[in-house]
Amino acid sequence: MTIDEKLMMGILNRERQALSDLYDRYHRILWHIARQADSDSSVCEQLVAQVFHTVWNEPRNFMQNRKLLAQLIDCCHSHSAKSTIKICS
């Protein structure tokens, strides 16, 4: 079992430490992805927080056969697109 799989199993079992460890592992990468979508630091913080909130609330969606990082990046892009739509509306 990979580190990512162990962390996701922990999150599935509602272990907050697993979410914290996942955050520590990937938040910098997601921050850079968010920064490409918006240069506002507060918006980037919100996007990254939304990704990890989604992981916590929907862990099974992140336990597919794809690499976890790819799924996290897709989630960040998805939240970014939704934020852009809300700002433009």
Phi and psi in degrees as a GROMACS rama.xvg file:
@    title "Ramachandran Plot"
@    xaxis  label "Phi"
@    yaxis  label "Psi"
@TYPE xy
-77.7179  167.568  THR-2
-59.7986  -44.7444  ILE-3
-60.6565  -42.0203  ASP-4
-63.583  -41.192  GLU-5
-63.4218  -42.4707  LYS-6
-64.4008  -42.6221  LEU-7
-67.5065  -34.633  MET-8
-64.6278  -40.1463  MET-9
-62.3349  -42.5  GLY-10
-65.6047  -41.6979  ILE-11
-58.7048  -33.9505  LEU-12
-87.6919  10.8635  ASN-13
65.2421  34.2584  ARG-14
-88.4158  110.095  GLU-15
-61.8722  -32.0782  ARG-16
-63.1905  -34.7021  GLN-17
-64.33  -40.5429  ALA-18
-65.3512  -42.3168  LEU-19
-60.5778  -43.1606  SER-20
-66.2396  -38.9836  ASP-21
-64.0364  -42.3259  LEU-22
-58.8486  -49.7463  TYR-23
-58.3922  -34.2876  ASP-24
-74.1451  -35.7687  ARG-25
-124.597  -5.30815  TYR-26
-63.572  -32.913  HIS-27
-65.9615  -42.4233  ARG-28
-63.4799  -45.606  ILE-29
-66.0712  -34.1491  LEU-30
-59.9303  -44.5198  TRP-31
-65.4167  -37.3718  HIS-32
-64.3631  -46.1137  ILE-33
-62.8663  -37.6748  ALA-34
-64.5162  -31.064  ARG-35
-67.3281  -30.495  GLN-36
-82.4053  -31.7382  ALA-37
-156.394  131.263  ASP-38
-83.6453  -6.89662  SER-39
-75.5694  119.073  ASP-40
-58.8635  -38.5834  SER-41
-67.5978  -35.3347  SER-42
-66.9259  -42.0824  VAL-43
-61.4748  -43.5762  CYS-44
-59.4179  -43.1321  GLU-45
-64.4361  -41.5849  GLN-46
-62.9114  -45.8411  LEU-47
-64.3522  -42.6486  VAL-48
-61.6641  -39.9326  ALA-49
-63.0583  -38.2733  GLN-50
-61.1384  -48.877  VAL-51
-72.216  -28.5482  PHE-52
-64.432  -42.1809  HIS-53
-64.2136  -42.3087  THR-54
-59.259  -44.5013  VAL-55
-64.2971  -41.1062  TRP-56
-83.4551  -23.5531  ASN-57
-135.151  55.2315  GLU-58
-60.5054  -31.8231  PRO-59
-62.8518  -28.8859  ARG-60
-67.1528  -16.4254  ASN-61
-107.045  11.4549  PHE-62
-113.112  42.9619  MET-63
-93.2841  -175.211  GLN-64
-80.2923  -1.51234  ASN-65
-84.5176  160.006  ARG-66
-61.8508  137.329  LYS-67
-60.0428  -42.2687  LEU-68
-58.8576  -42.0371  LEU-69
-61.1622  -39.5665  ALA-70
-67.8027  -39.277  GLN-71
-64.7718  -41.4618  LEU-72
-64.521  -43.5952  ILE-73
-59.6107  -41.8507  ASP-74
-62.8796  -42.0636  CYS-75
-62.5918  -45.2415  CYS-76
-60.9753  -40.8137  HIS-77
-62.8355  -47.3883  SER-78
-65.1703  -35.5956  HIS-79
-63.474  -44.3823  SER-80
-63.5255  -40.2709  ALA-81
-65.3392  -38.4636  LYS-82
-65.4098  -39.911  SER-83
-63.9334  -41.2084  THR-84
-62.705  -43.1482  ILE-85
-64.8252  -39.1315  LYS-86
-67.4066  -38.2734  ILE-87
-78.2523  -19.9426  CYS-88
